[in-house]
Amino acid sequence: MSADVELKRLLPAWERFRAVTDVAPIRNRAHYRRMVAMLEMLLAEAAGNESHPAMELDDIVGDLIEDYEQAHES
């Protein structure tokens, strides 16, 4: 498969994922609060199991939160 074909599959999947989760660079304080709530939900779902699939998404959401905090709460 070429990169072009993969991109044609990736972008629609990303749009659906983002529409359901709102996972994206944090835009404002309300979005920040939603991402913090999602992080808490993911951590509760994983219940300390580092191999739980929720932990990969937890890492991504955590990074987005950290980036926002560094940029806006310095």
C-alpha positions in Angstrom: 0.0 0.0 0.0 1.2 3.5 -0.8 1.2 6.3 1.7 -1.5 8.0 -0.3 -3.8 5.0 0.1 -3.1 4.9 3.9 -3.8 8.6 4.2 -7.1 8.1 2.5 -8.0 5.5 5.2 -6.4 7.4 8.1 -8.1 10.8 7.7 -11.7 9.5 7.8 -10.8 7.3 10.7 -9.2 10.3 12.6 -12.3 12.5 11.9 -14.6 9.8 13.3 -12.4 9.3 16.3 -12.0 13.0 17.0 -15.8 13.6 16.7 -16.5 10.9 19.3 -13.7 11.7 21.7 -12.7 15.4 21.1 -9.1 14.2 21.5 -7.0 16.9 19.8 -4.7 19.7 20.9 -6.5 21.5 23.7 -8.1 24.7 22.5 -9.5 26.3 25.6 -10.3 25.9 29.3 -13.6 24.0 28.6 -11.8 21.6 26.3 -9.1 21.2 29.0 -11.7 20.2 31.6 -13.2 17.6 29.2 -9.8 16.1 28.6 -9.1 15.9 32.3 -12.4 14.1 32.8 -11.5 11.7 30.0 -8.1 11.1 31.5 -9.8 10.3 34.9 -12.2 7.9 33.1 -9.4 6.1 31.3 -7.4 5.7 34.5 -10.5 4.3 36.2 -11.1 1.9 33.3 -7.5 0.6 33.4 -7.6 0.3 37.2 -3.8 0.3 37.4 -3.3 -2.3 34.7 -0.5 -0.9 32.6 -1.2 -3.3 29.8 -4.9 -2.3 29.5 -5.7 -0.8 26.0 -6.9 2.4 27.7 -3.4 3.2 28.8 -2.2 4.1 25.3 -5.0 6.6 25.0 -4.3 7.7 28.5 -0.7 8.6 27.5 -1.9 10.7 24.5 -4.5 12.5 26.5 -2.1 13.1 29.4 0.4 14.6 26.9 -2.2 16.9 25.5 -3.1 18.0 29.1 0.5 18.6 30.0 1.1 20.6 26.8 -1.9 22.8 27.6 -0.8 23.3 31.2 2.7 24.3 30.3 1.5 26.8 27.8 -1.3 28.3 29.9 -0.5 27.9 33.5 3.1 29.1 33.6 
